Amino acid sequence: MFRWFAITFKYQALATWISIGLLLSVLSGCSTYGDSVQAVLDDVRAQDYARADKVADDSLSPIGRDRLLYFLERGMIAHLDHRYQDSNALLEQAYLISESLYRTSATDWLASAMTHPGNASYKGQLYERIYLHYTKMLNYLLLAQQQVRGQRQEQLLDSARVENRRIQILLDENVFKTGDYEQAKTKEEKLFSKISQVFRRLNGDPVDVEKLKFRDQAFSHYVMGALYEQYGELDNARVSYQRSATLYEDGYAKQYNLDHDMVKQAWSDTIRVMQKAGGYNGRWQQLVKTKGLDSTGTSKNSIADKKRYLYQPEKAELLILQHVDLSPQRKVLNMQLMINSDSRQLVIRPVPIGTRQEQREQMAWFYILYADKGLYNIVRDFSDGSILNSEGVLFNSRATTLQPVWSLVRDTGLDVILGNGGVRIAVPYYPIPYAPLISANVSVKGAVDGDKGVVERKKVMIKADSVAMLGLLQQVIAAQGDLNSAMAREALRNMVTQEAVKDMGALGMLGGKLLTASTTNADTRNWLLLPHHIRVQRLQLEPGQHKITLTSRSTKGQTIKQDYDVDLKAGELEILALRTFVPTDASANNLSASKVTQ
C-alpha cells in the first residue's frame, strides 16, 4: 500500500513535467488560418491574381464554417485583378452570408464549446463588414469612371450609392450602441468613470474599453463625401466631409495612429464643397479661421497650401487612395492553466512558441493583457513594438486566489482537472502591426496653361485609416472575454474526457489530457486581403493628361514605384484607387504597376 502511494506521488510530480514537455511537442503542430491561405497571399503579393484565385477556390469552401471568408478573399482578388463585376458578385454573396450569421446558432455554439471557436461559422468583424461595402462601392465607382456619361454610368453610380447607404447604416447603428467620441469625452469627466479607473488600476486591468471602442469610421465618411460629390449631391457631400473631419479631430486620428494632416484635409474638402454648392457665404470663411487653414506664410508652398481649400471651377480634381500591403494575421497564444491546491490559486502561464520574435510578441501580449502588473497603454506600447524592450515581459504569470469559491472548485472537480500540470488553453492575439512603409509620396507631371510647359508637383501621401489598428484594438477589447471563454471551454472538455478514461488509470488520465490539448486552438480567422492601412492625397490640377508616380519607401529599404496615366476634365473629380504591395524579397528594389482605373 505504501509503495502504491509512493509511486502515485512520484507519478503526479512527474506528470506535470511530462505534460509540459508533450504539450510543447503538440503546440509545434498548431496552425492558423493565415497558414492555410499563405499560398494565396504569396500569389497576391506577386500580382498573379489568376493563380491566387484558383488557390483560394481550392483551399477555402463556399459552404461550411469559412464560407464568408471564401467570398471575401476571392472578392478582393477579383477587385485587385480589375474584375470589378465579378468582385461585386462575390462580395454580395459575402454580404448575404454575414447578414444571415448575425445571430450565432446553437449548433455553432456547441461546436465552439466542445472543440474551439474556429469550428463555429465565421461572421466577420464590424470593420470587415464596412470594408466589404467600401470595396463594392469602389468597384462601382471605377466601373462608372470607365463609362461615358449616360444611363449606364448613372446606374453604376446609383449602385455605389447603395453601398454608401449600407456603410452609413452600419456606422449609425454602431454609434447608437457605443456613443460618439464627444459623448465618450464627456463620460470621462464623470465621477463614476474616475472611481472605476482607480479600481481598474488596482486590479491591473490594462484595457479601458471605452477608449478603444470602434465608434465610427472617419475614413468611410470621407470617401462617402467624395462619392456624393462625384454624382452631384453636394449637400450630402458636405455633411459626410464634415462628419469625417469632426471624427478625425475628436479622436479617430489619435485612436488609430493616423496623420494629423488628415484633419486639415477633411476640413479643407468640407470648405471647398461648401463653396462649390454655394449658399454658405460666411460659414466657410469662419471654418477657414477656426480650423487654422488661413495660416500665413510667404513661401511658394505655403501660398499653395492656403489655396487648397478654395474651389477653382476651372481646375480638375484627383483623389488618390493608396491601399498598402496586407492586413496582419491573427495568431495563437498558448497558455498553461492550473490550480495550486496548496495556495488555492488559479495560475496562468504563457507557453511561447515559434521564432524568437514571435515568442517575444506572445509574451508581450500576455504581459500587457493578462499578467499581474499595472496599467499599460496598448496603443503606444504594443503597436510600435516598444514593449519588446522591456525584459519584464519575459518573466510573468497570473495568479488569482480561489479562496472565496474553493468549495465550489472542489464540488465541480476543477481542483483535480486543473491539477497535475494543468491543461492547455489558447487565445488569439495580434502580432505587432509594424508599418510596412516609412513614407509615400506622389508626383504629378502634366499640362499647364500658357507657355509654362510641363510642371512636376510632389505631395506626401496622408495616412487616413489603419485596418491593422482596427483589428488590433478589436482584439484587445475581446481579449479578456477570449480568456474567460477559453478557460471555461477547456475545463469542460477536460472534464468530459477524464470521465471517459477514468477506468484506464493514471496513464489514461494523462493521455486524455494530451488528447484534449492536441485539439485545442484559437480562432485566428480574419479577412487577410484587406490592406494594412490606407493613405490619401487630393490634388487640384489643370485639365488634361497627367502622369502620376507614386513612390513608396518600405521599412526594408525598398523603393516601390507605381506609374499611372490619368485624363482629367475641368470641374470633375476623378478617383484613383491603387494597391501597393511590399515585396518579401529584399533584393527587389523597384517595382512598377499598371494603371488601375480608366
FIZALO-268520 format. One line per 3 residues: number of its first residue (from 0); their letters; for each residue x, y, z of C-alpha. Coordinates in nm, 2 decimals, decimal comma. Layout:
! FIZALO-268520
NUM = a = X/Y/Z | ...
***
This chain:
! FIZALO-268520
0 = mfr = 0,00/0,00/0,00 | 0,28/0,24/0,10 | 0,46/0,16/-0,22
3 = wfa = 0,15/0,23/-0,43 | 0,12/0,58/-0,27 | 0,49/0,65/-0,33
6 = itf = 0,46/0,56/-0,69 | 0,14/0,77/-0,73 | 0,32/1,07/-0,57
9 = kyq = 0,62/1,03/-0,80 | 0,38/1,00/-1,09 | 0,19/1,31/-1,00
12 = ala = 0,52/1,51/-0,97 | 0,65/1,37/-1,29 | 0,32/1,41/-1,47
15 = twi = 0,35/1,79/-1,46 | 0,68/1,79/-1,64 | 0,57/1,52/-1,89
18 = sig = 0,26/1,72/-1,96 | 0,46/2,03/-2,03 | 0,71/1,85/-2,25
21 = lll = 0,45/1,67/-2,45 | 0,24/1,98/-2,47 | 0,52/2,17/-2,63
24 = svl = 0,55/1,90/-2,90 | 0,18/1,92/-2,96 | 0,20/2,30/-2,99
27 = sgc = 0,46/2,28/-3,26 | 0,20/2,14/-3,50 | -0,06/2,41/-3,44
30 = sty = -0,17/2,60/-3,75 | -0,36/2,92/-3,81 | -0,60/3,05/-4,08
33 = gds = -0,31/3,25/-4,22 | -0,10/2,93/-4,26 | -0,38/2,77/-4,46
36 = vqa = -0,40/3,06/-4,71 | -0,04/3,16/-4,72 | 0,00/3,05/-5,08
39 = vld = -0,29/3,28/-5,17 | -0,12/3,57/-5,00 | 0,21/3,50/-5,18
42 = dvr = 0,04/3,49/-5,52 | -0,14/3,82/-5,45 | 0,18/3,99/-5,35
45 = aqd = 0,33/3,86/-5,68 | 0,02/4,01/-5,85 | -0,05/3,66/-6,00
48 = yar = -0,42/3,70/-5,94 | -0,54/3,42/-6,16 | -0,33/3,17/-5,97
51 = adk = -0,43/3,33/-5,63 | -0,80/3,29/-5,72 | -0,75/2,93/-5,81
54 = vad = -0,56/2,85/-5,49 | -0,83/3,04/-5,29 | -1,10/2,84/-5,46
57 = dsl = -0,92/2,51/-5,37 | -0,82/2,60/-5,02 | -1,14/2,76/-4,90
60 = spi = -1,50/2,64/-4,93 | -1,82/2,82/-5,04 | -2,01/2,61/-4,78
63 = grd = -1,93/2,54/-4,41 | -1,78/2,74/-4,14 | -1,54/2,95/-4,36
66 = rll = -1,78/3,03/-4,63 | -1,78/3,40/-4,56 | -1,40/3,41/-4,60
69 = yfl = -1,43/3,22/-4,93 | -1,63/3,50/-5,08 | -1,44/3,79/-4,90
72 = erg = -1,09/3,67/-5,01 | -1,20/3,58/-5,37 | -1,40/3,91/-5,39
75 = mia = -1,08/4,11/-5,31 | -0,87/3,91/-5,55 | -1,12/3,99/-5,83
78 = hld = -1,11/4,36/-5,73 | -0,73/4,37/-5,74 | -0,75/4,19/-6,09
81 = hry = -0,98/4,48/-6,21 | -1,26/4,23/-6,25 | -1,50/4,46/-6,07
84 = qds = -1,83/4,30/-6,17 | -1,70/3,96/-6,06 | -1,58/4,12/-5,74
87 = nal = -1,92/4,27/-5,66 | -2,10/3,93/-5,73 | -1,87/3,76/-5,48
90 = leq = -1,89/4,03/-5,22 | -2,27/4,04/-5,24 | -2,27/3,68/-5,15
93 = ayl = -2,04/3,76/-4,86 | -2,28/4,03/-4,75 | -2,58/3,79/-4,76
96 = ise = -2,39/3,53/-4,55 | -2,27/3,79/-4,30 | -2,63/3,91/-4,25
99 = sly = -2,75/3,56/-4,20 | -2,48/3,48/-3,95 | -2,55/3,79/-3,74
102 = rts = -2,70/3,56/-3,47 | -2,50/3,26/-3,37 | -2,68/2,93/-3,39
105 = atd = -2,70/2,67/-3,12 | -2,51/2,43/-3,34 | -2,22/2,68/-3,38
108 = wla = -2,21/2,74/-3,00 | -2,19/2,36/-2,93 | -1,92/2,31/-3,19
111 = sam = -1,72/2,60/-3,03 | -1,78/2,48/-2,68 | -1,66/2,13/-2,73
114 = thp = -1,37/2,19/-2,97 | -1,26/2,55/-3,03 | -1,41/2,88/-3,17
117 = gna = -1,27/2,82/-3,51 | -1,53/2,54/-3,56 | -1,81/2,79/-3,55
120 = syk = -1,91/2,98/-3,86 | -1,70/3,30/-3,91 | -1,93/3,60/-3,94
123 = gql = -1,68/3,88/-3,96 | -1,59/4,19/-3,75 | -1,78/4,51/-3,79
126 = yer = -1,49/4,69/-3,96 | -1,46/4,39/-4,21 | -1,83/4,43/-4,30
129 = iyl = -1,78/4,80/-4,36 | -1,48/4,74/-4,58 | -1,69/4,48/-4,77
132 = hyt = -1,93/4,76/-4,87 | -1,64/5,00/-4,92 | -1,48/4,76/-5,18
135 = kml = -1,81/4,72/-5,36 | -1,85/5,10/-5,36 | -1,50/5,14/-5,52
138 = nyl = -1,59/4,87/-5,78 | -1,89/5,06/-5,89 | -1,71/5,39/-5,89
141 = lla = -1,42/5,25/-6,10 | -1,67/5,09/-6,35 | -1,86/5,42/-6,37
144 = qqq = -1,53/5,61/-6,45 | -1,48/5,38/-6,74 | -1,81/5,48/-6,90
147 = vrg = -1,91/5,78/-7,10 | -2,18/6,00/-6,95 | -2,52/5,83/-6,98
150 = qrq = -2,76/5,59/-6,84 | -2,51/5,31/-6,77 | -2,29/5,54/-6,58
153 = eql = -2,58/5,67/-6,37 | -2,68/5,31/-6,29 | -2,33/5,23/-6,17
156 = lds = -2,32/5,54/-5,95 | -2,66/5,45/-5,81 | -2,53/5,11/-5,72
159 = arv = -2,23/5,28/-5,55 | -2,48/5,49/-5,36 | -2,65/5,17/-5,23
162 = enr = -2,32/5,05/-5,08 | -2,27/5,40/-4,94 | -2,60/5,38/-4,76
165 = riq = -2,52/5,03/-4,63 | -2,20/5,17/-4,47 | -2,40/5,46/-4,33
168 = ill = -2,65/5,23/-4,17 | -2,38/5,01/-4,01 | -2,19/5,31/-3,87
171 = den = -2,51/5,48/-3,74 | -2,61/5,16/-3,57 | -2,27/5,13/-3,41
174 = vfk = -2,28/5,50/-3,29 | -2,62/5,43/-3,13 | -2,47/5,14/-2,94
177 = tgd = -2,14/5,29/-2,83 | -2,19/5,66/-2,84 | -1,97/5,90/-3,03
180 = yeq = -1,63/6,05/-2,95 | -1,78/6,36/-2,79 | -2,00/6,15/-2,56
183 = akt = -1,70/5,94/-2,47 | -1,51/6,25/-2,37 | -1,80/6,37/-2,16
186 = kee = -1,82/6,04/-1,99 | -1,46/6,05/-1,88 | -1,53/6,36/-1,67
189 = klf = -1,80/6,18/-1,47 | -1,72/6,08/-1,11 | -1,81/5,72/-1,17
192 = ski = -1,56/5,69/-1,45 | -1,28/5,83/-1,23 | -1,37/5,60/-0,94
195 = sqv = -1,38/5,29/-1,17 | -1,04/5,39/-1,31 | -0,90/5,36/-0,95
198 = frr = -1,02/5,00/-0,92 | -0,90/4,92/-1,27 | -0,55/5,02/-1,18
201 = lng = -0,56/4,83/-0,85 | -0,68/4,51/-1,04 | -0,41/4,55/-1,30
204 = dpv = -0,67/4,57/-1,58 | -0,48/4,73/-1,88 | -0,78/4,79/-2,10
207 = dve = -1,00/5,09/-2,08 | -1,26/4,96/-2,33 | -1,43/5,30/-2,36
210 = klk = -1,12/5,45/-2,51 | -1,06/5,16/-2,75 | -1,42/5,11/-2,88
213 = frd = -1,47/5,13/-3,26 | -1,73/5,41/-3,26 | -1,74/5,55/-3,61
216 = qaf = -1,52/5,54/-3,91 | -1,39/5,88/-4,03 | -1,23/5,74/-4,35
219 = shy = -1,55/5,58/-4,47 | -1,74/5,91/-4,43 | -1,46/6,09/-4,62
222 = vmg = -1,49/5,85/-4,92 | -1,87/5,88/-4,90 | -1,83/6,25/-4,93
225 = aly = -1,62/6,21/-5,24 | -1,88/5,97/-5,38 | -2,17/6,22/-5,32
228 = eqy = -1,96/6,49/-5,47 | -1,89/6,28/-5,78 | -2,26/6,24/-5,86
231 = gel = -2,35/6,60/-5,77 | -2,52/6,56/-5,43 | -2,31/6,85/-5,29
234 = dna = -2,50/6,90/-4,96 | -2,47/6,53/-4,88 | -2,11/6,56/-4,97
237 = rvs = -2,07/6,85/-4,72 | -2,24/6,65/-4,44 | -2,01/6,35/-4,50
240 = yqr = -1,69/6,55/-4,52 | -1,78/6,75/-4,21 | -1,87/6,43/-4,02
243 = sat = -1,53/6,28/-4,13 | -1,34/6,60/-4,03 | -1,51/6,61/-3,69
246 = lye = -1,44/6,24/-3,62 | -1,07/6,27/-3,72 | -1,04/6,58/-3,49
249 = dgy = -1,23/6,44/-3,19 | -1,03/6,12/-3,15 | -1,03/5,89/-3,45
252 = akq = -0,69/6,01/-3,58 | -0,53/5,97/-3,23 | -0,70/5,64/-3,16
255 = ynl = -0,57/5,47/-3,47 | -0,23/5,65/-3,50 | -0,32/5,84/-3,82
258 = dhd = -0,16/6,15/-3,97 | -0,30/6,47/-3,81 | -0,29/6,63/-4,16
261 = mvk = -0,60/6,42/-4,24 | -0,79/6,65/-4,01 | -0,70/6,95/-4,22
264 = qaw = -0,76/6,76/-4,54 | -1,11/6,67/-4,44 | -1,19/7,03/-4,32
267 = sdt = -1,04/7,16/-4,65 | -1,27/6,95/-4,85 | -1,57/7,04/-4,64
270 = irv = -1,50/7,41/-4,71 | -1,43/7,36/-5,08 | -1,76/7,17/-5,14
273 = mqk = -1,95/7,44/-4,95 | -1,81/7,69/-5,20 | -1,89/7,46/-5,48
276 = agg = -2,25/7,42/-5,37 | -2,30/7,79/-5,29 | -2,52/7,94/-5,02
279 = yng = -2,27/7,90/-4,74 | -2,12/8,25/-4,75 | -1,98/8,35/-4,41
282 = rwq = -1,99/7,99/-4,28 | -1,70/7,85/-4,48 | -1,49/8,16/-4,41
285 = qlv = -1,54/8,11/-4,04 | -1,43/7,75/-4,07 | -1,11/7,86/-4,25
288 = ktk = -1,03/8,07/-3,94 | -1,14/7,83/-3,67 | -0,96/7,53/-3,83
291 = gld = -0,63/7,70/-3,88 | -0,65/7,69/-4,26 | -0,56/8,06/-4,30
294 = stg = -0,20/8,03/-4,18 | 0,02/8,30/-4,30 | 0,34/8,23/-4,50
297 = tsk = 0,54/8,38/-4,78 | 0,70/8,06/-4,93 | 0,56/7,92/-5,25
300 = nsi = 0,45/7,60/-5,08 | 0,26/7,79/-4,80 | 0,08/8,00/-5,06
303 = adk = -0,03/7,69/-5,24 | -0,14/7,52/-4,92 | -0,35/7,82/-4,83
306 = kry = -0,53/7,78/-5,17 | -0,61/7,41/-5,13 | -0,95/7,47/-4,96
309 = lyq = -1,05/7,72/-5,24 | -1,29/7,58/-5,51 | -1,14/7,65/-5,85
312 = pek = -1,40/7,55/-6,12 | -1,15/7,57/-6,40 | -0,94/7,30/-6,24
315 = ael = -0,98/6,92/-6,23 | -0,95/6,72/-5,91 | -0,78/6,39/-5,84
318 = lil = -0,83/6,19/-5,53 | -0,57/5,92/-5,48 | -0,65/5,62/-5,25
321 = qhv = -0,34/5,41/-5,17 | -0,42/5,08/-5,01 | -0,10/4,95/-4,85
324 = dls = 0,01/4,58/-4,84 | -0,19/4,32/-4,64 | -0,37/4,31/-4,31
327 = pqr = -0,18/4,14/-4,02 | -0,27/3,78/-3,94 | -0,41/3,68/-3,61
330 = kvl = -0,20/3,41/-3,43 | -0,23/3,17/-3,13 | -0,11/3,24/-2,78
333 = nmq = -0,09/2,92/-2,58 | -0,11/2,91/-2,20 | -0,10/2,66/-1,92
336 = lmi = -0,40/2,68/-1,69 | -0,35/2,51/-1,35 | -0,47/2,52/-0,99
339 = nsd = -0,22/2,52/-0,70 | -0,41/2,34/-0,43 | -0,17/2,44/-0,15
342 = srq = -0,21/2,82/-0,21 | -0,56/2,77/-0,36 | -0,47/2,99/-0,66
345 = lvi = -0,56/2,97/-1,03 | -0,24/3,02/-1,22 | -0,20/3,10/-1,59
348 = rpv = 0,14/3,09/-1,76 | 0,22/3,17/-2,12 | 0,38/2,90/-2,33
351 = pig = 0,55/3,08/-2,62 | 0,64/2,90/-2,94 | 0,78/2,99/-3,28
354 = trq = 1,07/3,23/-3,37 | 1,23/3,45/-3,11 | 1,03/3,75/-3,24
357 = eqr = 0,71/3,55/-3,22 | 0,78/3,43/-2,87 | 0,86/3,79/-2,75
360 = eqm = 0,54/3,92/-2,91 | 0,34/3,64/-2,74 | 0,50/3,72/-2,40
363 = awf = 0,44/4,09/-2,46 | 0,07/4,03/-2,54 | 0,03/3,82/-2,23
366 = yil = 0,21/4,08/-2,02 | 0,00/4,37/-2,13 | -0,34/4,20/-2,12
369 = yad = -0,32/3,92/-1,87 | -0,02/3,93/-1,63 | 0,00/4,07/-1,28
372 = kgl = 0,11/4,43/-1,33 | -0,01/4,79/-1,36 | -0,18/4,98/-1,64
375 = yni = -0,02/4,98/-1,98 | -0,10/5,19/-2,29 | -0,18/4,93/-2,55
378 = vrd = -0,17/5,17/-2,85 | 0,17/5,32/-2,75 | 0,35/5,02/-2,61
381 = fsd = 0,24/4,73/-2,83 | 0,15/4,88/-3,17 | 0,50/5,03/-3,22
384 = gsi = 0,69/4,74/-3,06 | 0,84/4,94/-2,78 | 0,71/4,68/-2,52
387 = lns = 0,97/4,43/-2,65 | 1,25/4,64/-2,50 | 1,11/4,56/-2,15
390 = egv = 1,28/4,25/-2,01 | 0,99/4,23/-1,76 | 0,77/4,06/-2,03
393 = lfn = 0,99/3,75/-2,02 | 0,90/3,65/-1,67 | 0,53/3,69/-1,60
396 = sra = 0,23/3,49/-1,50 | -0,11/3,55/-1,35 | -0,23/3,41/-1,02
399 = ttl = -0,59/3,46/-0,89 | -0,70/3,35/-0,54 | -0,98/3,09/-0,54
402 = qpv = -1,03/3,11/-0,16 | -1,38/3,26/-0,18 | -1,50/2,99/-0,42
405 = wsl = -1,29/2,70/-0,31 | -1,58/2,48/-0,20 | -1,73/2,53/-0,55
408 = vrd = -1,40/2,44/-0,71 | -1,39/2,12/-0,51 | -1,75/2,03/-0,58
411 = tgl = -1,71/2,07/-0,96 | -1,38/1,88/-0,96 | -1,18/2,16/-1,10
414 = dvi = -0,90/2,11/-0,85 | -0,84/1,76/-1,00 | -0,89/1,86/-1,36
417 = lgn = -0,66/2,16/-1,34 | -0,41/1,99/-1,11 | -0,11/1,77/-1,21
420 = ggv = 0,03/2,00/-1,47 | -0,30/2,18/-1,56 | -0,44/2,20/-1,91
423 = ria = -0,36/2,39/-2,23 | -0,57/2,69/-2,33 | -0,53/2,90/-2,64
426 = vpy = -0,65/3,25/-2,73 | -0,60/3,46/-3,05 | -0,36/3,76/-3,05
429 = ypi = -0,23/4,01/-3,30 | 0,14/4,04/-3,38 | 0,29/4,38/-3,35
432 = pya = 0,14/4,57/-3,66 | 0,47/4,72/-3,78 | 0,41/4,98/-4,06
435 = pli = 0,52/4,83/-4,39 | 0,61/5,18/-4,53 | 0,83/5,45/-4,40
438 = san = 0,69/5,71/-4,64 | 0,49/5,75/-4,96 | 0,50/6,05/-5,20
441 = vsv = 0,31/6,13/-5,52 | 0,45/6,33/-5,80 | 0,24/6,47/-6,10
444 = kga = 0,37/6,57/-6,44 | 0,11/6,72/-6,67 | 0,00/7,01/-6,88
447 = vdg = -0,04/7,36/-6,75 | -0,18/7,67/-6,93 | 0,02/7,92/-7,11
450 = dkg = 0,39/7,87/-7,20 | 0,50/7,73/-6,87 | 0,55/7,39/-7,01
453 = vve = 0,52/7,07/-6,80 | 0,54/7,12/-6,43 | 0,60/6,85/-6,17
456 = rkk = 0,43/6,86/-5,83 | 0,51/6,65/-5,53 | 0,29/6,57/-5,23
459 = vmi = 0,32/6,35/-4,93 | 0,05/6,08/-4,90 | -0,15/6,11/-4,58
462 = kad = -0,23/5,81/-4,36 | -0,61/5,82/-4,34 | -0,71/5,48/-4,19
465 = sva = -0,55/5,17/-4,04 | -0,71/4,83/-4,08 | -0,42/4,69/-3,88
468 = mlg = -0,51/4,91/-3,58 | -0,88/4,85/-3,62 | -0,81/4,47/-3,59
471 = llq = -0,56/4,51/-3,31 | -0,78/4,72/-3,08 | -1,08/4,50/-3,15
474 = qvi = -0,87/4,20/-3,04 | -0,76/4,39/-2,73 | -1,12/4,46/-2,63
477 = aaq = -1,21/4,09/-2,68 | -0,90/3,96/-2,50 | -1,05/3,91/-2,15
480 = gdl = -1,36/3,75/-2,29 | -1,14/3,52/-2,51 | -0,95/3,41/-2,20
483 = nsa = -1,26/3,36/-1,99 | -1,42/3,15/-2,27 | -1,10/2,95/-2,32
486 = mar = -1,07/2,86/-1,95 | -1,43/2,75/-1,93 | -1,42/2,56/-2,26
489 = eal = -1,10/2,37/-2,18 | -1,21/2,29/-1,82 | -1,54/2,14/-1,96
492 = rnm = -1,37/1,95/-2,24 | -1,11/1,80/-2,00 | -1,39/1,70/-1,75
495 = vtq = -1,57/1,52/-2,03 | -1,25/1,34/-2,15 | -1,14/1,25/-1,79
498 = eav = -1,47/1,10/-1,72 | -1,44/0,89/-2,03 | -1,10/0,75/-1,94
501 = kdm = -1,13/0,73/-1,56 | -1,12/0,35/-1,57 | -0,79/0,35/-1,75
504 = gal = -0,58/0,46/-1,46 | -0,33/0,74/-1,42 | -0,17/0,69/-1,77
507 = gml = -0,51/0,70/-1,92 | -0,58/1,03/-1,74 | -0,26/1,17/-1,88
510 = ggk = -0,34/1,05/-2,23 | -0,68/1,21/-2,20 | -0,53/1,55/-2,12
513 = llt = -0,28/1,53/-2,41 | -0,56/1,42/-2,65 | -0,77/1,72/-2,54
516 = ast = -0,47/1,95/-2,57 | -0,40/1,84/-2,92 | -0,74/1,96/-3,04
519 = tna = -0,73/2,29/-2,85 | -0,69/2,60/-3,07 | -0,79/2,96/-3,10
522 = dtr = -1,00/3,14/-3,37 | -0,74/3,31/-3,59 | -0,96/3,39/-3,88
525 = nwl = -0,98/3,74/-4,03 | -1,01/3,89/-4,38 | -0,64/3,88/-4,48
528 = llp = -0,65/4,05/-4,82 | -0,76/4,38/-4,66 | -0,49/4,64/-4,67
531 = hhi = -0,27/4,72/-4,37 | -0,36/5,09/-4,39 | -0,48/5,35/-4,64
534 = rvq = -0,32/5,68/-4,75 | -0,48/5,96/-4,95 | -0,39/6,27/-5,13
537 = rlq = -0,61/6,52/-5,31 | -0,49/6,74/-5,59 | -0,63/7,02/-5,79
540 = lep = -0,48/7,01/-6,14 | -0,51/7,16/-6,48 | -0,74/6,96/-6,71
543 = gqh = -0,57/6,72/-6,95 | -0,32/6,43/-6,94 | -0,11/6,37/-6,63
546 = kit = 0,15/6,11/-6,54 | 0,11/6,01/-6,17 | 0,41/5,85/-6,00
549 = lts = 0,37/5,71/-5,65 | 0,70/5,64/-5,48 | 0,69/5,44/-5,15
552 = rst = 0,98/5,35/-4,92 | 0,94/5,03/-4,73 | 1,08/4,96/-4,38
555 = kgq = 1,31/4,71/-4,55 | 1,47/4,99/-4,75 | 1,30/4,91/-5,08
558 = tik = 1,18/5,17/-5,32 | 0,84/5,08/-5,48 | 0,74/5,29/-5,78
561 = qdy = 0,40/5,28/-5,94 | 0,31/5,48/-6,26 | -0,04/5,58/-6,38
564 = dvd = -0,18/5,79/-6,66 | -0,50/5,99/-6,60 | -0,70/6,22/-6,82
567 = lka = -0,87/6,48/-6,61 | -1,16/6,71/-6,70 | -1,23/7,06/-6,57
570 = gel = -1,48/7,07/-6,28 | -1,48/6,69/-6,23 | -1,34/6,47/-5,96
573 = eil = -1,15/6,15/-6,06 | -1,07/5,88/-5,80 | -0,76/5,67/-5,85
576 = alr = -0,76/5,36/-5,63 | -0,44/5,15/-5,62 | -0,27/4,89/-5,41
579 = tfv = 0,09/4,89/-5,30 | 0,25/4,56/-5,20 | 0,58/4,54/-5,02
582 = ptd = 0,79/4,27/-5,17 | 0,90/3,99/-4,93 | 1,23/3,97/-5,13
585 = asa = 1,46/4,24/-5,00 | 1,65/4,24/-5,33 | 1,35/4,38/-5,52
588 = nnl = 1,43/4,75/-5,52 | 1,20/4,88/-5,79 | 0,85/4,77/-5,89
591 = sas = 0,61/4,92/-6,13 | 0,24/4,87/-6,17 | 0,00/4,94/-6,45
594 = kvt = -0,29/5,18/-6,42 | -0,58/5,06/-6,21 | -0,86/5,29/-6,34
597 = q = -0,95/5,42/-6,68
***
